[in-house]
Amino acid sequence: MQFSTEIQNMCPIQRGPQHQSSPIPVEGRWVHPKDVIAISGVSHGVGTCAPQQGAAKLTLNVKDGVIEEALIETIGCSGMTHSAAMASELITGKTILEALNTDLVCDAINVAMREIFLQYVYGRTQTAFSLDGLPIGAGLEDLGKGLRSQVGTHYGTRAKGPRYMEMAEGYVTELALDENDEIIGYRFVNLGKMMESVAKGTAAEEAMQLATGQYGRFDEAVKTIDPRRQ
């Protein structure tokens, strides 16, 4: 280690009490982290690319500093889906510090990694106060039945009003309107459940019927419309 002449000419002064860094909560325990292996937990980070045409959500399950599980969800950009596919192979098995400096190609995923890193090192994870955290597989369980991301798609114009196209329950096939042409409910198909049924051998039309549901006052509709064509 080299010192400038100014520093070499200074007389030494004691620094006084040597306090540790502040502890952070890590899976139900208070930890004074000095190395990345002190970090564990489940957390989420969201990032966008520079033009903000798409967004990525990153969910990590970290044990002793190492990423054991990663869930990458993207929206709004086709190229981002391919970067996410690559990221799912690249970041597991790395420490969160290594992953922070891994070329994840998509800027949105890089930003999500930066944001989630900050949550880990400041003790702001989802499992900060959960003893021993969550098992590997917890990220997958976030997707629910059918293992499909929750996606919402809605569109509206001043001239023609709103269109609900996809809700948390599923792909919207019909909108229910009242006598004032206001939306009072919708019919949907849960694509995750439908594809599970098809994979088990159920005919596609039957699987679609089994996965169809409705929300709100759909049965009271004066008329229904297809939100994509009407």
N, C-alpha and C positions, 0 to 999 in steps of 0.2 A: 504494500500500500504506500502510495506516495503522498507527501504533504507539501503544500506551498511554503515558501519562505516565511510568509506572514504567520502561518499556523505554527511553524517550527519555532518562531521567536516568541510565541505567547507562553505565559506561565500557566501551568495546569490548575484548574479549580474543580473541586469535587462537585458532582451533580446532585448530591443529596439523596433522598429516598428513591429506591429503585422499584417503582410500582410495576406490576404486570399489566399487560393489556387487559381491557375489560373482557369478562367472560361472555360467551354467546351460548344460547340454548341449542344443543345438538341432540336430537332424538331423546328428549327427556332428561338430559344431563347438562350441567354447566361446564363448558370447556374453554380453556385458554389456548386457542389454536396457534401453533408455531409452524406447523407443516401442513400441507394439503391433506395428508392422511387423517387429520383430526376431524375432517368434515364428512358428515353423513346427512342423509335426509332425502325427502321427495319435494320437488318444487317445480314451478312452471315459469316460463319466460316467453314474452311475445315480442316480435320484432318486425319491422318493415324495411323494405329496400329504399334506396334514395328517392326514386320517383313515387314511392308509396302506392304502387299499383297492386301490390299483394302483401300478405302478412303470413307469418309463421308462428305457430305455438309449439314450444318445446317443453316436454315433461321428462324430467330425469329422476332416476332412483339411484342415489349415490351411497355407497358403503365404504367407509374408510378411505375416502378420497377418490375412489374408482367408480366410474359410471357402469353400473350393472344392467341398467334398463333405460331405454330411450324411446319416447313416443314423439314423432314429428308430424304435426298437422299443418296443412297449408291451404290457402285460399287466394283466388284472384290472379294467379300467374301459372301458366302451364309449365314453364321452365323450372319453377320452384319445386314442382312435384318430383322432377328428376333429381334435383339437388337434395331433396329430402330423402329420396331412396338411397343416395350415396351416403348421406349423413348417418342413416340408420346402420350402415355397415362400418363407418369410420370411427364413431365416437364411443361405442361401447368398448370397455376394456382399457380406456384411457382415464387418467385423472382429470378432474375438472379444469386443472391448469393446462394440461396438454390439449384438451378439447377446445379451450378458449383460443388456442393458437393453432388450431387445425384449419386447413383451408376447406371450408364448408361450401364454397363456390357461391351460393346464394347469400346476398348481403342481408336479407331478412333473417335467415337462419343464424348468421354470424351475430347479428344484433340481439336475437333471442338468447344466444349463448352468453353474450356479455351481460344481459340483464339478469339471467338466472344465476350467473356466477356471483353477481353482487348480492343476491338474496342468500346464497350459501355462506359467503364469507362474513356477512353481517348477521347471521342467525335468524333470517326471516323466512325459513322454509315452512312448508305445510305441516311438517312433522316435528317442528322445533320442540314441542312439549309432549310428543308421543313417545313413550319409552320403547326403545329399539326400533322406532320407525315403522315402516310398512314392508311387507315381503316383496320380493321380486315378482312382478306380475301385477302390481297395484296400478301401474300406468295403463296396462291393457284393460283393466276393469273399468277405468274411467270412460271407456268407449261404450259400455253397456251391451245389451243384447244385440247380437248381430255384428258386433265389433265395427261400428261405423261412427265416424265423427259426427257430432251435432253440428248441423249446418243450417243457417238461416239465409234465405234469399227473398228479398222484397223489392218491389219496384213501384214507382209512382210518377205520374205526370200531373201537372196542373190541369190539363185539358180533360184527362180521362180518369184521374184518381189512382188509388193504390191497387197493387196486385200482390197477393201473398203467393209465393211459388214454392217455398220450402220452409217448414217450421221444425222445431225440435222433434216433433212426433214423426215427421216424415215428409215425403214428396206430396205437395198439395195437388190434388186432381180436380177439385171443385171448390168454388167459393159460394157460400150461402149469403144471399142478399135479402133485406127486408123490403117493405113497401116504399122506403125512402132510398133504396139502392145503396144502403149501408151494409158493410160486412158484419154478419152476426155469427159466423162459424165457417168451418171448412171440413172437407173430407180429404183424407190423406192415405198414402201407402207407406208403411215402414219398410224401406228397401232392405235394411239389414235382416229383418225377420223374414221377408219374402225370399231373399237369396238363401237363407238358412234352410227354409222349407224346400226350395228347389234342389239344393245340394243333397237333401235327404230322400229325393225321388218324387216329391210332390209335383204334379203337373203345374206349369207356370200360371195358368189362369186360376186354378184353385189356390195356389200359393199366394197370388195377388189378393184374392178375396179374403183369405185368412189374415193377411197383413193389413187389411183396410180398416180404418177407423174414422171417427168423426169427432169434432170438437165444437164446443159452444152450442148455440141454438140452431144447429143445422136443420133439424126436423121442422122448424118453424119458418123456413125460408119461403119467401114468395117466389123466388126463382134462384137457380144456380147457374154459374158460368164456369167455363174453363179459363183460368187466369192467364194461360199462355196464348189463347186463340181468340178470346172475346173481350 
